[in-house]
Amino acid sequence: MINIIRVHNYDEASDQAFALMKQYLQPGKVLGLATGSTPLGLYARMVKDHEENGTSYLEIKTFNLDEYVGLEITHPESYYAFMHRNLFDHIDILEDNVHIPCGLGEDLEEKAREYDEMIDQDPVDVQILGIGSDGHIAFNEPGTPFDSLTHITDLAESTIQDNCRFFDNDITKVPKQAVTQGIGTIMKARNIILIATGVNKAQAVKDMIDGPIDEACPASILQKHPNVTVIVDEAAGSLLA
Ligand code: F6R
């Protein structure tokens, strides 16, 4: 059953997410992290809490959801760079404890398998998720099997077009593939916190919570997870029963 927390706006959603996250900011915990605009407010609160309260990440591990294929980690649009810019560079986490799927070099499928093995050894205590307006979680677009593990995936044409603005408006520079945790990987997390704000997420939120469990809406599988909290603002929750 999905536990729903309704808030007014993005700031309150970030406050709620941080309040839930805070209980996992302890030695030995494993955090599952996402990129995108949704978790930025949460990460800002984690940085502030580290600075003001000295919350330490020295004995915390993290696993990110996804990364582009073929993009150097030094590229500002890589998820590696995103995570360092917005969180890791501002807390005392050890680089060895940071895990981001590898999208560079040979044998990416083999590296993807190894990523799942690492997660199996250090199961995620709490996974942060955003949701796409088509119901995707991580880079698992509609139609992705619910039992998928970490894998290489082609980006949807619409995603490639959307991303063009981050790559000098030059479509040839936009990554066409990504490596992503699968839906089966994400479902192994012990607890999941999904944040959805803004009216363009409203239909996806409705399909996730009120709709059938169907691969057409990847996030609908969360109805089967034992411990999911969805934080929605007024706009994203506007179509809910
Ligand atoms: C990011 C990710 C994506 C985003 C989703 C929402 O690691 O896996 O699924 O969570 O696309 O993106 P934003 O937050 O930018 O609306």
Boltz pocket constraint, residues with backbone or C-beta under 6 A from the ligand:
constraints:
  - pocket:
      binder: B
      contacts: [[A, 33], [A, 34], [A, 35], [A, 36], [A, 37], [A, 38], [A, 39], [A, 65], [A, 66], [A, 129], [A, 130], [A, 131], [A, 132], [A, 136], [A, 137], [A, 138], [A, 139]]
      max_distance: 6.0
